[in-house]
Amino acid sequence: MLSYRHGFHAGNHADVLKHVVLLRLLRHLTQKEKPLLFVDTHAGAGSYSLDDGFAARNAEYTSGITRLWQRQDLPPPIEDYVALVGGFNTDGVLRRYPGSPRVAASALRAHDRLRLFELHSTESTVLRDEFADEPRRVRVDASDGFAGLAAALPPVSRRGLTLIDPSYEMADDYRAVVKALRTAMERFATGTCAVWYPMLARRESQELPARLVRAAGSDYLHVALQVRAPAADRFGLHGSGLVVVNPPWKAPAEIEAVLPFLVDALAQDDAARFTYDACQT
């Protein structure tokens, strides 16, 4: 985990799905005036350059945000997301991509708060610099988000969104995310919690969505986007998904409505498809 750098994958199809969902959740949660706490257990560097550094090496963004960047037929939730990315590229040229902390910070209000955990020493330093001018609104912890989650919850306002999004480079991450989800809901049963997971050709990855849904209980959203068939050598990411506990009431229907568009826009072969399952009480 300590060697993982999200910059290699910034703006790819998994980021598109994650940030479309994250933005819809935040848009609904911020409709109420009461302050909101956003907790990110694996925050990364905050934002990423696409034309140099890590992202330029693999250029995964070309099969993600690039495919949406100049389209004129975007559904409103996707248009909202692309416009947010556009705020980091004001000359109209796609050069920078916001990570989850920046997506959240852009959607949140002045009286909302962010608690960002990042264990990687270089990433956490960059993240602190990213938010150096917002010390009262944003707290950056250079520590393990799994370990710090219990102390961060519940917020004083009793309103919050937790994003659990590890690298899954370590086999323990698959067990840790289920434990973290349970911890989050035990500490803050009425809060919204989103867990991102990769679709990989390995047993732990294939079993994780069902484990997360079981841990979620009776009020959840499960959405996934597969962009291609698993590779013959069983390596590489062929899709991703999120399980959200306590999603805001109207958010699941909005997310469901854009999934066919995302499949069409981001498909890499004929195996592209989406998964949608929701249960709200």
N, C-alpha and C positions, 0 to 999 in steps of 0.2 A: 504494500500500500504506500510506503514512504517513497517509492520511486515513481508513482503514478503522476502524470501531468495531464490535466484535462485539456490543455491547449492543443494537444494532438488531434482532439476530436471536436473542437469547438465548431458549433454551427451545423453539425451533421444531422441526419434524420432523427436520431434519438433526442438531440437537443431541441429540434423543432417540436416534436410531440411533447416533451417535458415542459417546454416553456409556453406552448399554446395552452396546455392544461393548467399550469401554474398561474398564468395570467387570467384565465377565466375564473379560477378560484378566488384570486385576489380582487378582481373586479366586483364580484358579488360580496365578498366579506367586507369590503370597504364602503359598501352602501349604508352601513350603520355607522353612526357618528362615533361610537365608543372606540377607544384606541385598540390597536391590533398589534400583537407581537409575531414577527416572523422569525423562526428558528431554522437555520440551515446547518445540518450536522457535518457536511463535507463540502464546504463552500468554494474551494478552489481559489483562483486568483481574482475573481470578480468580473473581469472582462478580458478579451483576447484580441490580439492583432491577427488578422487573416492573411496579410500580404507579406509577413515575415515571421521568423521564429517557428515555434512548434506547429502551429496550424498550417503553415505554408508547406511543410514537409509532406504531409499526407493529403492535404487539400480536401478533407472529408466534407467541408462545407459546400463543395460544389455539387454534392448529391443531397444537400439539405437546404439551407436557407437560400442558396443561389437559385434554386429552382422556383422559389416563390418571389424573389426580390423585385422583379419588374413586371409581374403578371398584373393584368387589369381586371381579372375575374375572381378576385379573392372573396370568399364568404366573409361577413363582418368580423367574426372572431379571429380569422387568419389575417385579415387586413389590420386589425388592432395590433396583433403580434408583430407583423412586418413593420408597421408604423413605429412601434416601440424600438425595434432594431434600427430603423431609419433615424431615430433620434441620436444615435451614436455615429451616424454617417451622414452628416448634414449636407455634404456636397453631392449626395446621390450616388456615390461610389461605395460599394460594399468593401470596407477595409477593417471593420472592427465588429466584434460580436459580444454582446453582454451575456455573462454567465448568470446563473440563478440569483445571486445576490443583487446584481444590477437590475435584472428584470423585476425583482421584488421591490427594490428601492425606488424604481421608477413608477411603480404602481401604487406604492404606499404614500401616506400623507405625512405632513410635518409632525403630527402628534403620535404617529405609529413608531414602533421600534423594531430593530433588527438585531438578532444575536447570531453571530456567524462563527462557526468552529472550523478550523483547518489545521491539521496536524503537520503537514509538510512544511518545513521551516522556510523554504524559499517562497512557496505559495502564500503562506500566512503573512510574510513580510510584504509581498506585493499587495495582498488584500488590505492590510492596514494602510498602506500608502493610498490605495484606491479610495478609501473612505476617511482619509485623514482630516478632511474639512467637515466631517459630521460626527464629532465625538459624542455628542449628547444623544443622537438618534441611533447610532450604529456601534455595537460592541463586537470587537473581533477577539476571539480566544484562540491562541496558538496551541490547541490541544485536541484530544480525541473527542469528536462529537458524540460517539456512542457513550463514552464515560460521562460526558458533561450534560447529557440530555435531561436526566432526572432533576438536576439542580436548576435547570432553566425553566422548568414547568412546575406548576401552572403560572401564567402571567397574572399580575395584579388585576388587570382588566378582565380576566377570565374570557378573553377572546384571543385566538391565535391560530396560526398555520405553521406546522412543522414539516420540513422537507428532509427526508432521509434518503441520501443519494451517494452511497459509497462507490469505490472503484470496482469492487468485486474481483480484485486481483488475488485476494486471500480467500481460501476456502472458508475460513471462519466468518467472512462477511455474510454469507448466506444464512448462517444461524444468527448472527448478530443483528441483522435487520429485523428478523421476526421478533427477537427479544426487545429491540429498541421500539418497535411498534407497540408491543404490549406495555412496555414501560411508559411510553407517551400516553397511552389511553388510560392506564392506571393512575397516572399523575394528573391527567387532564382529560377526563372522559368526554366532555362536550367540545373539545377542540377538534380542529380539522388536521389530519395528518396524511401526508402523501409519501409513498415509498416508490421510488423508481427502481426498475430492474432491467437487466439486459436479456435479450433472447440469444442464447448461445447453444451450441450443440454439446452440452454437457448436462449430466443428470441433475446437478444442484440447481442449475438455471431453469431446467424444465419443470422441476418440482416446486420451485419457489412461489409462483403465482397462486397456486392452490393453498399453500401454507399461509400466505399473506391474507387471502380472502377468509380463510378460517379464523385467523387472528382478528380480522376486522370486525366480525360480528354481524349485526343485522342492518347496518347503515353504511353502505360502501359503494364506490364506483371502481370498476376494473376496466381499464382500456389498454389495448396494445396495438402496435403497428408493426407488421412484418413487411419488409421492403423487398426481400428476395428469398429464394430457397437457401437452406443451410449449405455451406460450401462442401464440396466433396471431401476436402481434407479436414473438415469439422472445425476449422479455425474461422475466426472473424464474427462480427456482430451482424446478424441478419434481421434484427428488429429490437424493439424495446417496449416496455409497458409501465403502467403505474397503477397502484392500488391506493385509493383515497378513502379514508375513513371520515365519516361525517361531512360529506361534500355539501356545500350550500345548495339549497333546494333546486334552483333552476339551472345550475351549472352542468349537471350530467346531460340534460337534453341538448344544450348548446354544443357540448363536446361531441356527442353522438352525431349531430347533424353535419359536422365537418369531417368526420372520418373518411367517408367515401372520397371526398376531394383530396385529402392527404394521401390516400392510397394511390389515386390517379397521378398526383403530382410527384410523389417520391418513389414510385415503383421502379425497381431495377430489373425485374423479370416477372413472368406470369404467376409466380407464387405469392406475389404481394397481396395482402389481405389485412383486415382489422378484426379485433375482438372488442366486444362491448358487453358489459354485464353490470347492472346496477340494481341495488336494493335500498330503498329509502323508506324509513318508517315515520 
